[in-house]
Amino acid sequence: MNRILEGLIVFVGIVLLFLGLIFIIASGLENTSVGAVMVLIAVGMFYFVYRAEKLEAAKPTLVSQTFNVKMEGSGKFDEKEMKCKSCGAPITEKDLKIVQGGVMVTCSYCGAAYALQEEPKW
């Protein structure tokens, strides 16, 4: 809810509460009933503002983070060309698929399909 509208509702609620208490203190059954209605309206306004703030706080907020990460190694990196195990044809990025967490290769030349196994670097 808008902060200005919220402040205005609270201000009107305080004025109604003050006037309602004055009417209740004043003698007479008619004044007491008018004062009680004013106090009830003020309490209702305070409750409305309270609930609006609770609902606003309960809404999830989307947090987006961006990271600038530059990965560098201690040595020289050489790009290695991948070749099909069956026919030796070069494998491109379009021939690779992720299936159940593993990399599957489908050769576009011979049609062979196999799981790509990464060998240890040491």
SVG drawing of the C-alpha trace seen along z (x, -y; Angstrom):
<svg xmlns="http://www.w3.org/2000/svg" viewBox="-29 -16 81 64">
<polyline fill="none" stroke="black" stroke-width="0.4" points="0.0,0.0 1.2,-3.5 2.9,-5.1 1.0,-8.4 -2.4,-6.6 -1.3,-4.5 -0.3,-7.6 -3.5,-9.3 -5.6,-6.3 -3.6,-6.2 -4.0,-10.0 -7.8,-9.8 -7.9,-6.8 -6.1,-8.7 -8.5,-11.7 -11.5,-9.3 -10.1,-7.5 -9.5,-10.8 -13.0,-12.2 -14.6,-8.9 -13.0,-8.9 -14.2,-12.5 -17.7,-11.5 -17.6,-8.4 -16.3,-10.6 -19.1,-13.1 -22.3,-12.3 -25.4,-10.9 -26.3,-7.6 -26.5,-9.2 -22.9,-10.6 -21.6,-7.2 -23.0,-5.3 -21.6,-7.8 -18.2,-7.6 -18.2,-3.8 -18.9,-3.8 -16.0,-6.3 -13.7,-4.1 -14.7,-1.0 -14.2,-2.7 -10.7,-3.8 -9.8,-0.3 -11.0,1.1 -8.8,-1.4 -5.7,-0.5 -6.4,3.2 -6.7,2.6 -3.3,0.8 -1.8,3.6 -3.0,6.3 -1.9,4.5 1.6,4.3 1.6,8.0 0.4,9.0 3.1,6.8 5.8,8.3 4.7,11.8 5.0,11.3 8.2,13.0 10.7,10.7 12.8,11.6 16.5,11.1 18.7,11.3 22.4,11.4 25.0,11.2 28.5,12.3 31.5,11.4 33.6,14.5 36.8,14.8 38.4,18.2 42.0,18.5 44.3,21.4 47.9,21.6 49.1,22.9 48.3,22.9 45.0,24.3 44.8,26.0 41.4,26.6 41.0,30.2 39.0,31.4 36.6,34.2 36.3,37.1 33.7,39.8 34.7,43.2 33.3,45.1 34.2,43.2 36.6,40.5 34.5,37.6 34.8,34.3 32.0,33.7 30.4,30.3 28.4,28.7 25.1,29.6 26.0,33.3 26.1,33.1 23.1,33.5 22.7,33.6 20.7,36.7 20.2,37.5 23.2,35.5 25.6,37.1 26.8,35.9 25.5,38.0 27.1,37.8 25.3,38.6 27.6,38.5 26.0,36.6 28.0,38.7 27.7,42.3 24.8,42.0 26.6,43.7 25.3,42.7 27.4,43.1 28.0,41.4 31.0,39.0 33.4,40.0 35.7,37.4 39.1,38.7 41.0,37.5 43.4,34.6 46.3,36.1"/>
</svg>
